[in-house]
Amino acid sequence: MSADDHVRERFTVDFSSMSVVYEGGFSVPIVEMFDRFDMETDDPEEAEELLILMPPDGIVVSLLMSDLRADDMQQGPAN
């Protein structure tokens, strides 16, 4: 496999639905968010790490916000 054969799977972190939605429509829930003090937070603005639950075995995957691009994230409507 050459470097040209590798295609990055596109996804969007959707804070309004608290999920990560992949390009093909596959969606997984965000189960926890942690801030810079490693404390659980409900505020996407404070989140530095997201934990998502991958089916079918329930593997928990960590996403660091610093590794995501701005176009990978979608904020919900303002309250």
N, C-alpha and C positions, 0 to 999 in steps of 0.2 A: 504494500500500500504506500503510495507516494503522498507527499504533503498536499498535493492537489486533490487527492481522493477524500481527504478529511473535510467534512461539512459540519459546521457548528449548528447544533439544534437550537432553533430560536424559541424563546419563551418570554412571557411577560409576567412580572410579579404584580398581581392585582390586589391592592390593599383593601379595596371596597368589598371584595368577596373573600378576602383572606386566603388566596390561593395562588398557585403558580400555574399558568396556562401555557402549554406548549403549542407550537405552530399547528400541529395536526388536530388540536382540540382537546387533547389529553390534559386533564386538570388534576392537581394534587393540592391538598390543604396545607396551609401554614399552621403548624400546631403551637409554635412558640416564637417569640421575638425577644432578643436580649439587647440591652444598651451597652454603652462603653464600660460600665461598671460590672458587667456580667449579671445584671439584675433583669428579671422579666419585665417587659414593657408592653403596653397596648398601643403606643404611639409610633407610627411608622417613621416619623421624623427623628426619633431617638434610636431606632433600631440599627444595630450594627451587625447583627447575625440573625438569620432566619432558620428555623428548623422546619423541614417539610417531611411529610409522611408519604413514602413511595409504596404503592401496592405492588404485588399482591401480598408480600411478606411483612409489610409494615416497617421497612427499613427507614430509619430517620437520617435525613441528609441535611448537612449544614451548608447554608449559603452565606458568604460574607458580603455585606453590602458594598464594601470597597472593591470587590471583584466584578460588580455589575455595572453596566453602562446605563446612562440616564434613560435611554429608550427601552431598557428592559423593565422599567417600573411604571406603574400606572396608579395614580392616586385616585381615591374615591371622590365623590362630589363634596364640596365644602358644606359643613353643617351650619 
